[in-house]
Amino acid sequence: MTATSNSPLPLAGIRVIDVATVIAAPYCAGILGEFGAEVLKVEHPIGGDACRRFGTPTSRGDTLTWLSEARNKKSVTIDLHRKEGVELFKRLVAETDIVCENFRPGTLEKWGVGWEVLRAINPRLIMLRLSGYGQTGPYKDRPGFARIAHAVGGLAYLAGMPKGTPVTPGSTTLGDYMSGLYGCIGVLLALRHRQKTGQGQYIDTALYESIFRCTDELAPAYAMYGTVRERRGPHIESGCPYGHFPTKDGKWVAIACTTDKMFARLANAMGRPELASSSLYGEQKARLDNRSDVNEIVRDWCGSLDREALLARCHAHDAPAGPLNNIADIFGNRQFHARRNLVAFDLGDQGETVIIPNVLPRLSETPGRIESLGPSLGQHTDAVLGDLLGLSEQEIASLREKRVI
């Protein structure tokens, strides 16, 4: 990388208001902030964003989730239930490029700061509207959470053992992060459109849609053949061996053979090249027709070796395999350290170190950066209202006395 820590970032000069809560839309705002945008986190003066209480508490009072996900943001407290708060918010929007929100449809309209109102104030405004079911449709007024999105979008039904209870597909907040990513794509596209036309617009993203979009051939297979995919446990329907296998030392590996060549490499790693012959399992159809036998052979081999020894054999033969890492494994993983996937920050006067995931994606000339952890509640209220809106110390004090901020 030729860039330095002080290099201008691609979104420098862009201002974002994050008036959302917890993960989804705030994640979009966080990504924008990592690449140079100024992000104003607008929170209620009492309690602030619920994400401050979501996860493991720290000595500062906020959670580790907040410190990581509110990175680079400035906390500004405004009560949008108050007329004075609404007017302050409108003044901020007039000086802003992007607003990110994830309330139920109609909530901002009820407060007097819906899309039509804000667009009239700032025609160049871009607004991310992220909710459980989107701004339209018969379900739009229902509450939405990532776990519900996993269910409605078709992913949770597929997670678990055959005929067993469907389980959480990985992180319970997966749908939030995915929707935040789709929201970020929408914002960047809208910025490009505004650059060409001068016009703003809003982006309508639903949690369940982000999940549904990532279900590969689920929809066309049902539409064409009536196929309803069921839970397969650690394996898949279209490849073999392709799944998770326990090792001798009680750990797990993932093996993914999607082609005949990959299976041949695995057979060589197993010391049984004959398994990849045309008379046995060398062709994909034979492996799929005899998947139970193939999986049992691979399972027995995996169970005869410790994980590191097994992976060493696979890597030596270029066979596709990897460890099922827990977080302790990740902290000791050379690949994660080589690519600086983890970054450490001191937690102010508390003397504690907080380690969080680093910035993605990785740009060669203008890499994003993390300049601060999640702020304390209202940490930047006076500075933003004074510097950006020109309010005097007396005006700010009066608003605070009225509990507007």
C-alpha positions as CSV (number, residue, x, y, z in Angstrom):
1,M,0.0,0.0,0.0
2,T,1.3,3.4,-0.9
3,A,-1.2,5.4,1.2
4,T,-0.3,6.7,4.6
5,S,-2.5,7.0,7.7
6,N,-3.2,10.6,6.8
7,S,-4.1,10.1,3.2
8,P,-7.4,11.6,2.1
9,L,-10.2,9.0,2.1
10,P,-12.7,8.6,-0.8
11,L,-15.7,9.8,1.3
12,A,-14.0,12.7,2.9
13,G,-16.3,15.7,2.9
14,I,-19.5,13.5,3.0
15,R,-21.6,13.9,6.1
16,V,-23.9,11.1,7.4
17,I,-26.6,11.2,10.1
18,D,-27.1,7.8,11.7
19,V,-30.4,8.1,13.4
20,A,-30.9,4.3,13.5
21,T,-30.5,1.8,16.3
22,V,-28.6,-1.4,17.0
23,I,-26.9,-3.0,14.0
24,A,-28.4,-2.9,10.4
25,A,-28.5,0.8,9.2
26,P,-25.8,1.8,11.7
27,Y,-23.5,-0.8,10.2
28,C,-23.9,1.0,6.8
29,A,-23.1,4.3,8.4
30,G,-20.1,2.7,10.1
31,I,-18.6,1.5,6.8
32,L,-19.1,5.0,5.3
33,G,-17.3,6.4,8.3
34,E,-14.3,4.0,7.9
35,F,-13.8,5.5,4.4
36,G,-13.8,9.2,5.4
37,A,-17.4,10.2,5.9
38,E,-18.2,12.3,9.0
39,V,-20.9,10.3,10.9
40,L,-23.2,12.0,13.4
41,K,-24.8,9.4,15.6
42,V,-28.1,11.1,16.7
43,E,-29.4,9.4,19.8
44,H,-32.1,10.1,22.5
45,P,-30.6,12.0,25.4
46,I,-31.8,9.3,27.9
47,G,-30.2,5.9,27.2
48,G,-29.2,6.5,23.6
49,D,-29.0,3.7,21.1
50,A,-30.0,0.3,22.5
51,C,-26.8,-1.1,21.0
52,R,-25.0,0.5,24.0
53,R,-26.6,-2.2,26.1
54,F,-26.4,-5.1,23.5
55,G,-23.6,-7.6,24.3
56,T,-20.9,-7.7,26.9
57,P,-20.6,-4.7,29.3
58,T,-17.3,-2.9,29.7
59,S,-16.0,-0.8,32.6
60,R,-17.1,2.3,30.8
61,G,-20.7,1.1,30.9
62,D,-21.2,0.7,27.2
63,T,-20.9,-2.8,25.6
64,L,-18.1,-4.2,23.4
65,T,-20.7,-4.4,20.6
66,W,-21.2,-0.6,20.9
67,L,-17.4,0.1,21.0
68,S,-16.9,-1.9,17.9
69,E,-19.9,-1.0,15.8
70,A,-20.1,2.7,16.7
71,R,-16.5,3.2,15.6
72,N,-15.6,6.6,14.2
73,K,-18.9,8.2,15.0
74,K,-19.8,11.4,16.9
75,S,-22.6,11.1,19.4
76,V,-25.2,13.9,19.3
77,T,-28.2,13.7,21.6
78,I,-31.5,15.1,20.3
79,D,-35.0,14.2,21.5
80,L,-37.0,13.8,18.3
81,H,-40.2,13.6,20.3
82,R,-39.8,17.3,21.1
83,K,-40.6,20.2,18.7
84,E,-37.3,21.8,19.4
85,G,-35.5,18.5,18.7
86,V,-37.3,18.1,15.4
87,E,-36.2,21.6,14.4
88,L,-32.6,20.9,15.4
89,F,-32.7,17.6,13.4
90,K,-34.0,19.4,10.3
91,R,-31.2,22.0,10.5
92,L,-28.6,19.1,10.7
93,V,-30.2,17.4,7.7
94,A,-29.9,20.6,5.7
95,E,-26.1,20.3,6.1
96,T,-26.0,16.5,5.5
97,D,-25.5,14.2,2.5
98,I,-26.9,10.9,3.9
99,V,-29.4,9.9,6.6
100,C,-29.5,6.2,7.7
101,E,-32.6,5.0,9.6
102,N,-34.1,1.6,10.5
103,F,-37.3,2.4,12.3
104,R,-40.7,0.8,11.4
105,P,-42.2,2.5,8.3
106,G,-44.0,5.6,9.3
107,T,-42.1,6.3,12.5
108,L,-40.1,9.2,11.2
109,E,-43.2,10.6,9.5
110,K,-45.0,10.5,12.8
111,W,-42.2,12.6,14.3
112,G,-42.4,15.1,11.4
113,V,-39.1,14.1,9.8
114,G,-40.1,11.7,7.1
115,W,-38.7,11.5,3.6
116,E,-40.9,14.0,1.9
117,V,-40.2,16.6,4.7
118,L,-36.4,16.0,4.6
119,R,-36.2,16.0,0.8
120,A,-37.9,19.4,0.7
121,I,-35.3,20.7,3.1
122,N,-32.4,19.1,1.2
123,P,-33.1,17.9,-2.4
124,R,-29.7,16.4,-2.6
125,L,-30.3,14.2,0.4
126,I,-29.8,10.4,0.2
127,M,-31.7,8.4,2.8
128,L,-31.3,4.7,3.6
129,R,-34.6,3.3,4.9
130,L,-34.0,-0.2,6.3
131,S,-36.7,-2.2,8.1
132,G,-37.9,-5.7,8.6
133,Y,-40.2,-5.9,5.6
134,G,-39.5,-2.7,3.7
135,Q,-41.6,0.4,3.1
136,T,-44.3,-1.4,1.2
137,G,-46.3,-4.6,1.3
138,P,-48.8,-6.2,3.7
139,Y,-46.1,-6.9,6.3
140,K,-44.5,-3.4,6.4
141,D,-45.8,-2.5,9.8
142,R,-44.6,-5.6,11.5
143,P,-41.5,-5.5,13.8
144,G,-38.5,-6.9,12.2
145,F,-35.3,-8.5,13.7
146,A,-32.5,-10.5,12.1
147,R,-33.7,-13.8,13.6
148,I,-37.1,-13.2,12.1
149,A,-35.5,-12.2,8.7
150,H,-33.5,-15.5,8.7
151,A,-36.8,-17.4,9.1
152,V,-38.9,-15.4,6.7
153,G,-36.2,-15.2,4.0
154,G,-35.8,-19.0,3.9
155,L,-32.4,-19.5,5.5
156,A,-33.2,-20.7,9.0
157,Y,-35.4,-23.5,7.6
158,L,-32.2,-25.0,6.0
159,A,-30.0,-24.8,9.1
160,G,-29.8,-27.9,11.3
161,M,-29.8,-31.6,11.1
162,P,-32.2,-33.5,8.8
163,K,-35.7,-33.6,10.4
164,G,-34.3,-31.8,13.4
165,T,-35.1,-28.4,14.9
166,P,-34.1,-25.6,12.6
167,V,-31.2,-23.6,14.3
168,T,-29.7,-20.2,14.1
169,P,-27.6,-19.9,10.9
170,G,-24.4,-18.6,12.4
171,S,-24.7,-15.2,14.1
172,T,-28.1,-14.1,15.2
173,T,-27.3,-10.7,13.7
174,L,-26.3,-12.0,10.3
175,G,-29.3,-10.5,8.6
176,D,-28.5,-7.1,10.1
177,Y,-25.0,-7.1,8.8
178,M,-26.0,-8.3,5.3
179,S,-28.7,-5.7,5.1
180,G,-26.3,-3.0,6.2
181,L,-24.0,-4.1,3.4
182,Y,-26.8,-3.9,0.8
183,G,-27.8,-0.6,2.2
184,C,-24.2,0.7,1.8
185,I,-24.2,-0.5,-1.8
186,G,-27.4,1.5,-2.4
187,V,-26.0,4.6,-0.8
188,L,-22.9,4.5,-2.9
189,L,-25.0,4.0,-6.1
190,A,-27.2,6.9,-5.0
191,L,-24.1,9.1,-4.5
192,R,-23.0,8.3,-8.0
193,H,-26.4,9.2,-9.4
194,R,-26.4,12.5,-7.4
195,Q,-22.9,13.2,-8.8
196,K,-24.3,13.1,-12.3
197,T,-27.8,14.7,-11.7
198,G,-27.6,16.6,-8.5
199,Q,-30.7,14.7,-7.3
200,G,-31.0,12.7,-4.0
201,Q,-33.2,9.6,-3.5
202,Y,-34.0,7.0,-0.8
203,I,-33.0,3.4,-0.6
204,D,-35.6,0.9,0.6
205,T,-34.0,-2.2,2.1
206,A,-35.7,-5.1,4.0
207,L,-34.0,-7.5,6.3
208,Y,-35.7,-10.6,4.9
209,E,-34.8,-9.6,1.3
210,S,-31.1,-9.5,2.1
211,I,-31.4,-13.1,3.4
212,F,-33.5,-14.3,0.5
213,R,-31.1,-12.9,-2.1
214,C,-28.4,-15.2,-0.8
215,T,-30.2,-18.5,-1.2
216,D,-28.5,-19.5,-4.5
217,E,-30.9,-21.7,-6.6
218,L,-33.6,-22.1,-4.0
219,A,-36.2,-20.1,-6.0
220,P,-35.5,-21.3,-9.5
221,A,-35.3,-25.0,-8.4
222,Y,-38.7,-24.7,-6.8
223,A,-40.2,-22.8,-9.7
224,M,-39.0,-25.2,-12.3
225,Y,-39.1,-28.6,-10.5
226,G,-41.1,-28.0,-7.3
227,T,-38.0,-28.8,-5.2
228,V,-38.3,-27.8,-1.6
229,R,-34.8,-28.1,-0.1
230,E,-34.7,-29.6,3.4
231,R,-32.1,-29.5,6.1
232,R,-28.9,-31.4,5.3
233,G,-27.0,-30.9,8.4
234,P,-23.3,-30.3,7.8
235,H,-23.5,-31.5,4.1
236,I,-25.0,-30.3,0.9
237,E,-27.0,-31.8,-1.9
238,S,-24.8,-30.9,-4.9
239,G,-21.4,-31.9,-3.8
240,C,-19.7,-34.8,-2.0
241,P,-17.7,-34.9,0.2
242,Y,-18.7,-31.4,1.2
243,G,-19.3,-30.8,4.8
244,H,-17.9,-30.9,8.4
245,F,-16.0,-33.8,9.8
246,P,-14.7,-34.5,13.4
247,T,-11.0,-35.1,14.0
248,K,-9.3,-37.4,16.5
249,D,-8.6,-34.6,18.9
250,G,-12.2,-33.6,19.2
251,K,-12.0,-30.7,16.7
252,W,-13.6,-30.2,13.3
253,V,-12.6,-29.6,9.7
254,A,-14.5,-28.4,6.7
255,I,-13.9,-30.3,3.4
256,A,-15.3,-29.1,0.1
257,C,-14.9,-31.2,-3.0
258,T,-17.0,-29.7,-5.8
259,T,-15.1,-31.3,-8.7
260,D,-13.6,-34.7,-9.6
261,K,-10.1,-33.1,-9.5
262,M,-10.6,-31.9,-6.0
263,F,-11.8,-35.3,-4.8
264,A,-8.7,-36.9,-6.5
265,R,-6.5,-34.5,-4.5
266,L,-8.3,-35.5,-1.3
267,A,-8.0,-39.2,-2.1
268,N,-4.2,-38.7,-2.5
269,A,-4.1,-36.8,0.8
270,M,-5.9,-39.8,2.4
271,G,-3.3,-42.2,0.9
272,R,-6.1,-43.9,-1.0
273,P,-5.8,-42.7,-4.6
274,E,-7.9,-45.6,-5.8
275,L,-11.0,-43.9,-4.4
276,A,-10.8,-41.4,-7.3
277,S,-10.8,-44.2,-9.9
278,S,-13.7,-44.5,-12.4
279,S,-14.6,-47.8,-10.9
280,L,-15.2,-46.3,-7.5
281,Y,-16.0,-42.6,-6.7
282,G,-13.9,-40.7,-9.3
283,E,-17.0,-39.2,-10.9
284,Q,-19.3,-36.7,-9.2
285,K,-22.5,-38.8,-10.0
286,A,-21.0,-41.8,-8.3
287,R,-20.1,-39.9,-5.2
288,L,-23.6,-38.3,-5.1
289,D,-25.3,-41.7,-5.6
290,N,-23.2,-43.2,-2.8
291,R,-22.8,-40.1,-0.6
292,S,-23.4,-42.1,2.7
293,D,-20.5,-44.4,1.9
294,V,-18.2,-41.6,0.7
295,N,-18.9,-39.5,3.8
296,E,-18.3,-42.5,6.0
297,I,-14.9,-43.1,4.4
298,V,-13.9,-39.5,4.8
299,R,-15.3,-39.4,8.4
300,D,-13.3,-42.4,9.4
301,W,-10.1,-40.9,8.0
302,C,-10.7,-37.6,9.7
303,G,-11.3,-39.4,13.0
304,S,-8.0,-41.1,12.7
305,L,-5.9,-37.9,12.8
306,D,-5.5,-34.8,14.9
307,R,-6.7,-31.7,13.1
308,E,-3.4,-30.1,12.4
309,A,-1.9,-33.4,11.0
310,L,-5.0,-33.8,8.8
311,L,-4.8,-30.3,7.5
312,A,-1.1,-30.6,6.8
313,R,-1.8,-33.6,4.6
314,C,-4.6,-31.8,2.8
315,H,-2.5,-28.7,2.2
316,A,0.4,-30.8,0.9
317,H,-1.9,-32.3,-1.7
318,D,-3.8,-29.1,-2.4
319,A,-7.0,-30.7,-1.2
320,P,-9.7,-28.1,-0.1
321,A,-9.9,-28.3,3.7
322,G,-9.9,-25.8,6.6
323,P,-10.4,-25.7,10.3
324,L,-13.7,-24.8,12.0
325,N,-12.3,-22.0,14.0
326,N,-13.7,-20.8,17.3
327,I,-12.6,-17.3,18.3
328,A,-9.7,-18.5,20.3
329,D,-8.4,-20.3,17.1
330,I,-8.9,-17.1,15.2
331,F,-6.8,-15.1,17.6
332,G,-4.0,-17.6,17.2
333,N,-4.3,-17.8,13.4
334,R,-1.3,-16.6,11.3
335,Q,-3.5,-15.6,8.4
336,F,-5.7,-13.3,10.5
337,H,-2.6,-11.6,11.9
338,A,-0.8,-11.3,8.6
339,R,-3.7,-9.5,7.1
340,R,-4.3,-7.4,10.3
341,N,-7.9,-8.6,10.5
342,L,-7.8,-7.7,14.2
343,V,-6.9,-4.2,15.5
344,A,-6.4,-3.1,19.1
345,F,-7.5,0.1,20.8
346,D,-6.9,1.4,24.4
347,L,-10.2,2.1,26.2
348,G,-9.3,5.6,27.5
349,D,-8.5,6.0,31.1
350,Q,-9.6,2.5,32.0
351,G,-6.3,1.0,31.0
352,E,-8.1,-1.8,29.0
353,T,-7.4,-2.9,25.5
354,V,-10.3,-3.5,23.1
355,I,-9.7,-5.7,20.0
356,I,-12.1,-5.4,17.2
357,P,-12.4,-6.5,13.5
358,N,-10.6,-4.3,11.1
359,V,-11.9,-2.4,8.1
360,L,-13.2,-4.1,5.0
361,P,-12.9,-3.9,2.0
362,R,-9.2,-3.5,1.6
363,L,-8.3,-0.7,-0.9
364,S,-4.7,-0.4,-2.2
365,E,-4.5,3.4,-2.4
366,T,-7.2,4.7,0.0
367,P,-7.6,2.1,2.7
368,G,-10.2,2.8,5.3
369,R,-9.3,3.4,8.9
370,I,-10.6,3.3,12.5
371,E,-9.9,6.5,14.4
372,S,-12.0,5.9,17.5
373,L,-14.2,3.4,19.3
374,G,-17.9,4.0,19.9
375,P,-18.3,7.4,21.7
376,S,-19.9,8.1,25.1
377,L,-23.5,9.3,25.0
378,G,-23.7,12.9,23.8
379,Q,-19.9,13.3,23.7
380,H,-20.0,15.5,20.6
381,T,-23.3,17.3,21.1
382,D,-21.9,20.7,22.0
383,A,-19.3,20.7,19.3
384,V,-21.6,19.7,16.5
385,L,-24.4,22.1,17.5
386,G,-21.9,24.9,18.0
387,D,-19.6,24.4,15.1
388,L,-22.1,23.1,12.5
389,L,-25.3,25.0,13.4
390,G,-23.7,28.0,15.1
391,L,-25.6,27.7,18.3
392,S,-24.2,29.7,21.2
393,E,-23.2,28.2,24.6
394,Q,-26.3,29.8,26.1
395,E,-28.6,28.3,23.5
396,I,-27.0,24.9,24.0
397,A,-27.4,25.2,27.7
398,S,-31.0,26.2,27.4
399,L,-31.7,23.2,25.2
400,R,-30.0,20.9,27.7
401,E,-32.0,22.4,30.6
402,K,-35.2,21.7,28.6
403,R,-33.9,18.1,28.0
404,V,-34.1,18.5,24.3
405,I,-30.5,17.4,24.1
